[in-house]
Amino acid sequence: LHSSKMSEVENTFRKFATYGDTAASGNSMTGKNFSKMCKECGVMDGKAVTSIDVDIIFNKVKAKGARTITFAEFQQAMKELCMKRFKNKSPEEALQAVYGLIEGKEPSHVGTTKATKAGGVERLTDTSKYTGTHKERFDESGKGKGLAGREGLTDNSGYVGAYKGAGTYDKTH
C-alpha cells in the first residue's frame, strides 16, 4: 500500500486507539475501540459485517492473552474484514476500499457526555418518583444531596460502631 494512504489509516488507528483512554499510547487498540472504529467508519454495516464478526476477528488477530491489538494486527484484521464487507472485490481492492472508509476519520464525540433523553430514561432519572432510601438522597428540586443524603455517615470518634458509652470513661484512674 502507498505510504501516504497507510499513514492516514494509521492516524485514524491512533485516534481511535487513544479514544476514551488518556493513558493509551496509541500503539494498540482495545476491542471496544476497534468495534467503535469499525462502526463509525462504516466497515461494520450490520449486514455483511456485524459486531459479532468484528469481535471474532479482533480475537483472532490479537496475541494470546493480550487485550489489545497492534497496528500490524489491525491490518491483519482489516484484511479479514474487507473480504466480508466487499465480497465482490479482489482482496487488494477490498482492502483499499476498507482503508478508504477509514482514512481521515476521527472518533465522534457526539453526545458523549449529554444525559440521554431517549424513551424510558426520564422515568428512571426522575428523582420525584424515587422511593425508600433513594429518595432521601435528593432534595425537593431533584438536586442530589451528595454524601449527606446517604445515611450512616461514619463516626470516626474511635469508638466501636454500636457502642453506647462513648465519652463516659471515668477519670478516676
DAKA-V408377 format. One record per backbone hydrogen bond with DSSP energy under -1.0 kcal/mol. CO is the residue of the C=O (numbers start at 1). NH is the residue of the N-H. E is the energy in kcal/mol with one decimal. If there is no record, write none. Layout:
{{CO NH E} {CO NH E}}
This chain:
{{2 6 -2.6} {3 7 -2.6} {4 8 -1.6} {5 9 -2.2} {6 10 -3.0} {7 11 -2.3} {8 12 -2.1} {9 13 -2.8} {10 14 -2.8} {11 15 -2.4} {12 16 -2.6} {13 17 -2.5} {14 18 -1.9} {18 21 -2.0} {21 24 -1.4} {29 69 -2.3} {30 34 -2.5} {31 35 -2.7} {32 36 -2.1} {33 37 -2.7} {34 38 -2.5} {35 39 -2.3} {36 40 -3.1} {37 41 -2.4} {38 43 -1.4} {38 44 -2.6} {49 46 -2.7} {50 54 -2.1} {51 55 -2.3} {52 56 -2.8} {53 57 -2.8} {54 58 -2.4} {55 59 -2.5} {56 60 -1.6} {57 61 -2.3} {58 62 -1.7} {63 66 -2.3} {69 29 -2.6} {70 74 -2.3} {71 75 -2.3} {72 76 -1.8} {73 77 -2.5} {74 78 -2.4} {75 79 -1.9} {76 80 -1.6} {77 81 -2.9} {78 82 -3.0} {81 85 -2.8} {82 86 -3.0} {86 89 -1.6} {90 94 -3.3} {91 95 -2.3} {92 96 -2.2} {93 97 -2.6} {94 98 -2.4} {95 99 -2.9} {96 100 -2.1} {97 101 -1.4} {98 102 -1.6} {99 103 -2.9} {102 105 -1.8} {109 112 -1.8} {118 121 -2.1} {121 125 -1.9} {122 126 -1.1} {125 127 -1.1} {126 129 -1.7} {127 130 -1.4} {131 134 -1.1} {134 137 -1.3} {135 138 -1.4} {137 145 -3.2} {139 142 -2.2} {143 139 -2.4} {146 149 -1.2} {147 150 -1.9} {160 163 -2.3} {165 168 -2.0}}
